[in-house]
Amino acid sequence: MTWFQRKDKGISTPTKEKKEAPDGLWYKTPSGKIIHIRELRSNQYVCPEDDYHVRIGSKEYFEILFDDNQFKELDEGLTSGDPLDFKDSKKYPDRIAASQKKTGLKDAVRSGVGKINGYDLVISCMDFSFIGGSMGSVVGEKIARAIDYSLKHKIPFLMISKSGGARMMEAGFSLMQMAKTSAKLALLSEAKVPYISLLTDPTTGGVTASYAMLGDFNISEPGALIGFAGPRVIRETIGKDLPKGFQSSEFVLEHGFLDFIVDRRNLKAKLTSLIKLLKN
């Protein structure tokens, strides 16, 4: 009698192998809806089942808005200094360097000029992935320079805000950006160059208290958190439960701080209509 000994592992079959989806292939919304990343991207990062607007950054907004994603970036080389020699859990320059390496961004805002359905437009867009979209000296300076470009060339300006507020590592230098950008927008208004402010999730702190609320039109995406202090801070301060949906874009619209809410899938068409209206 001949004996056989199995030296290799058994034959692998589809029923035996453990199937795993590659990381980043699917996205799950807060309500539990699951969507393929490819479908999400083709739907401008909005889940079609529950209309949830996924947080996106300047790269995605530029792709959505600029015709054929063609634009010239403005002041792309600006980076933050360390005016206060600040250190918390790590040195401020080290934190900047780590954020730049992680995100591929220079700071929390990018500016570009291009065309949207054939109309010239300057866009400054904040990136929450860079230190919470915090507003430091570079953010204020890049926005101010983008406004200067709009003013010089008489091109409408769009500000897309997404921020946790002022950057604590720059203290008073950060807070001064509120005054600087607001003053620049006053010049834009005097010259009758259109300014549209788009508030996305989240828009809080000094950004809300300055340029985010100064548009000829203040608009927002559905479900965005908009306010000065966050809901938790307010709740702990006043010791009361907040109204349902407090500080959502729908709540803010109802109380008169927004002109309207626009679905991201309709954003480019809506902005084009506003530019036509304001230019006329």
Beta strands, then each sheet from edge to edge (+ up, - down):
strand 1: 26-28
strand 2: 34-36
strand 3: 71-74
strand 4: 109-116
strand 5: 119-126
strand 6: 157-163
strand 7: 195-203
strand 8: 217-220
strand 9: 260-261
sheet 1: 1+ 2-
sheet 2: 3+ 4- 5+ 6+ 7+ 8+ 9+
end
